[in-house]
Amino acid sequence: MSDNEKWLLIELTDFGKTLPELISEIYSDATEDSLIEKYELAIGLVNSLVSKGLISLCQIDKASKEPYSVESVKTLTNDDLESFINDPWNWSSSFSRDNKWQYELAPTNRGEAVLDEIFGVQKSN
């Protein structure tokens, strides 16, 4: 796992992260890179960690009284994820165009296990 992948996974430890937040952090940290290079880095990080099963992009129902419940969250996969990442709108807003959905990156169970290894968390029996 690259340092950038570890950085993003660690960033997701306590809170989800939207694509606009991700590109904003890359924009401020990589001042010497061109805008295209920043987006290529962000897209590469997301695709790499998703393909490794460490993070997912979640679609959250904003109207739900329990927005992070299993019933109100859908994980985008394959074609939906590719379309989402390739739509410039999604890099400028964390909400759908109709404002019904919010989107966040979050660690998967496998990602949480890798975070435990990174932080040296011991499993109790």
C-alpha positions in Angstrom: 0.0 0.0 0.0 1.4 3.4 -1.0 1.9 6.3 1.5 -1.0 8.2 -0.2 -3.3 5.2 0.1 -2.4 4.9 3.8 -3.0 8.6 4.2 -6.5 8.4 2.7 -7.4 5.3 4.7 -6.3 7.0 7.9 -8.2 10.1 7.0 -11.4 8.0 6.8 -10.9 6.6 10.3 -13.2 8.9 12.2 -15.3 10.5 9.5 -16.3 9.8 5.9 -14.8 12.1 3.3 -16.4 13.5 0.2 -14.7 13.8 -3.2 -14.7 17.6 -2.9 -13.0 17.3 0.5 -10.5 14.9 -1.0 -9.6 17.1 -3.9 -9.4 20.1 -1.7 -6.8 18.4 0.6 -4.8 17.2 -2.4 -5.0 20.7 -3.9 -3.6 22.3 -0.8 -1.0 19.6 -0.1 0.4 19.2 -3.6 0.9 22.8 -4.6 3.5 22.0 -7.3 1.3 19.6 -9.2 -1.0 20.7 -12.0 -4.8 20.5 -11.6 -4.9 17.5 -13.9 -2.2 15.7 -11.8 -4.2 16.4 -8.7 -7.4 14.9 -10.1 -5.4 11.9 -11.5 -4.0 11.3 -8.1 -7.4 11.5 -6.4 -9.1 9.3 -8.9 -6.2 6.8 -8.7 -6.3 6.7 -4.9 -10.1 6.1 -4.9 -10.0 3.4 -7.6 -7.0 1.7 -6.0 -8.5 1.5 -2.5 -11.9 0.5 -3.8 -10.3 -2.3 -6.0 -8.5 -3.6 -2.9 -11.7 -3.7 -1.0 -10.5 -1.1 1.6 -12.9 1.7 1.0 -16.3 2.2 -0.6 -18.2 5.1 -2.0 -21.5 5.3 -0.2 -24.8 6.9 -1.4 -26.7 8.2 1.7 -30.4 9.1 1.7 -30.6 12.6 3.0 -34.3 12.3 3.8 -33.8 9.4 6.2 -34.3 10.0 9.9 -31.3 7.6 10.4 -29.0 8.6 7.5 -26.2 6.1 8.3 -28.5 3.1 8.9 -28.2 0.1 6.6 -31.5 0.9 5.0 -30.5 4.4 3.9 -26.9 3.7 2.6 -26.1 2.1 -0.8 -22.5 1.3 -1.8 -21.7 2.3 -5.4 -20.0 -0.5 -7.4 -18.3 -0.9 -10.7 -20.2 0.9 -13.5 -22.0 3.3 -11.0 -18.7 4.1 -9.3 -16.9 4.7 -12.6 -19.7 7.0 -13.9 -19.8 8.8 -10.5 -16.0 9.4 -10.5 -16.0 10.6 -14.1 -18.7 13.2 -13.6 -17.1 16.6 -12.8 -20.2 17.6 -10.7 -19.3 15.0 -8.1 -15.9 16.6 -7.5 -17.5 20.0 -6.7 -20.5 18.8 -4.7 -21.1 16.0 -2.2 -24.8 16.0 -3.0 -26.7 14.7 -6.0 -28.0 17.2 -8.5 -31.5 16.7 -7.1 -30.2 17.1 -3.6 -31.7 13.7 -2.4 -28.4 11.9 -1.9 -25.1 12.6 -0.2 -21.9 10.7 -1.2 -19.0 9.8 1.1 -15.9 7.6 1.0 -15.8 5.3 4.0 -13.6 2.3 5.0 -15.0 -1.2 4.5 -14.7 -3.9 7.2 -11.4 -5.0 5.4 -10.3 -1.4 5.5 -11.0 -1.2 9.2 -8.9 -4.3 9.8 -6.0 -2.7 7.9 -6.4 0.4 10.0 -6.2 -1.8 13.1 -2.9 -3.1 11.8 -1.6 0.4 11.0 -2.5 1.6 14.5 -1.4 -1.6 16.2 -4.8 -2.4 17.7 -4.9 -5.7 19.5 -7.9 -7.9 19.1 -9.5 -9.0 22.4 -10.6 -12.7 22.7 
